[in-house]
């Protein structure tokens, strides 16, 4: 059920996250497009910082938004998505703070090399909700997801 209001660019910016999620939950693709455009640059910047590859970064961001869309449709209470979304974003942010070799002397955390496939696997687990039971604080400087079970 789509709102019959024709939206101009000012209206799009003024929409709250809660309203957008409600509209998405009702199947409004325009609302999802607005939401995706709002966050796509941030998501791409994180992906590119981790992967260093333009095309792969685009792919992971696109896949992440598709996962988010389908997860929003599954919600029984769409307003709850805001909390879930923020928690998962925080986990991604902390996960992207990988233990870099160059920072080891300052952070006292030894550097780790994490293969691209492992990075994508962990990002997908975070976005799919498979790691929702683990608090965000445990994602900082972990490298791969094997550190989460230690």
N, C-alpha and C positions, 0 to 999 in steps of 0.2 A: 504494500500500500504506500504509494509515493505521495509526499506532500505536493500540493498543487501550487506552491509558491515558487515563482521564478526567482532564482537567486542571482544577485549581482555580486561582484567581487567584495564589496564592503560587507554584505550579509554573510558571505562565506567565512570571512575572517572573524566575524562576531559570534559565530556559532560555538557554543561550548562543547567540550569533548563529550559530555553526557548526552546532549541532544544529538550529536552526530552518531554516537553509538546506538541510541534508541532507533534512529532512522535506519542505520545499517542492519540492526536486528530485524527490522520490518522488511528488509530486502532492497533498500534504497542504495543503488550503486553509485549515484552521484555523491551521496554523503561519504561513502568509502573513498571515492576519488579525492574529495576535499581532505579527508584525514590522511591519506597516503601522501598527498602533495605537501601537507604540513610537516611530515616527518621524514620524507624521502632523502633530503639532503643530509640530515643528521645521520640517518642509518647508513647512507652511502659513505660518508666521511669515516665512520667507525669501521665499516667493512674494508674500505681502501687502506686505512691505516694498518689494519691487520694483514691484509692479503697482498697489498702492493700491486694489484692487477685490476685494471679498469673493468674488463669484461666479467671476470669472476665476481667482482664486487657488485656489479649490476645484477648478476644472476642471483646472488645470495640475498640481496635486498628484495628483488622481485619475489623470490620464493618465500621470504619471510613475511612479506605483506599478504601473499596468498594464504599462508598458514594463519596469520592474524585474522583475516577476513572470515575464514571458515570457523575459527574458534569463536569469533563474535556471534556468528549465527547460532552456535550451540548453547550460548549462555541462557540460563533460565531468567536471570536478573541482569540485564545489560548494564545497569548502573555499577554493578560489581566489577565490570571490566576495567574501570579506571584504576582500581587498586591492583588488580592482576597485572595490568599493562605497566604500571609504574614499578612494581616489584621485578618484573622480568627485564625491564629496561635497566634498572639498577644492577641486576645480575650481569647483563651484557656489558654494561659500562665497567664493572669490576673485572669481569673476565678479560676484557680487552686490555686491561692493565697487566699485561704479561710480565713475567720476570725476565727483563732484558739483561744480557750479559754486561753491557756497558754500565748499567746502574747497580750492579752487584755490590761494588764497594760502598755506595751510599745507602742502599736499602738493606744490606746484609742478607739479601735473598739471592741465592745462586741463580744465574741465568738458565733458561731452558729453551730448547728448540722444540717447537710444536709443529708437527706436519700440518699442511693445509687441510687435509682430509679430517684430521682430529679437530681442528678449529671449527670447521663447518659442522661436524657431528655434534660438538658441544653447543654451538649456537642453535642448531635445530632442536636439541633436547631442551634448551632453555625456552625457546619460542613455543614448542609443543606442550610445555607444562610438565615434562617428565622430571624436572628438577625443582618443581614448586615446593617440595617439602624441605629443601635445603635453604637456610637463610642466606641472604645476599652477601653477608660479610665473609662467607667461606669461598667466594669466587675470586677474591683479590689475590693476585700473584700465584695462581695455581698451575699454570701451564695447561696440561690436558685434564680431562675429567677423572683420571685415575687418582688425582690428589683429593678429590671430593670424598672418596671412600676410605681414605687413610685415617 
